[in-house]
Amino acid sequence: FHNLLDGFLKALELISAPKVFLADEPTTGLDSSQAHHVVNLMARLAKERNIPCICSLHQPRTSIWKTLDSFILLAPGGKMIYMGERQDATDYFASLGFRCPPETNPAECKSLKGCFPSLK
């Protein structure tokens, strides 16, 4: 009985105090206002609880992208072309010869779309 109770208490702790927040495309099917609200809520809860928030966002709008601390940008075929802090991304791509306006979502940057046509 004691092992069962321990297991139940651990499960309850994981549900009520998660160690990480995972979300797979939480904005899919939402309008831009609702999507922005969802991402802001996720970011706020993760910061309040001091836990990482890991989510997949398919070509988020720049207003949503600006709420991210760091991100991974994948090219066609799942090849990683960037992993790091959001505010460092435009400088990184500029160092490779791809100019993006400051604070622009690289997935929306015209200079990167020429190299990765499926970034539409």
Secondary structure as UniProt FT lines:
FT   HELIX           2..16
FT   STRAND          21..24
FT   TURN            26..29
FT   HELIX           32..49
FT   STRAND          53..56
FT   HELIX           62..65
FT   TURN            66..67
FT   STRAND          70..74
FT   HELIX           76..78
FT   STRAND          80..85
FT   HELIX           86..88
FT   HELIX           89..95
FT   TURN            96..97
FT   TURN            102..103
FT   HELIX           106..108
FT   HELIX           110..115
FT   TURN            117..118
//
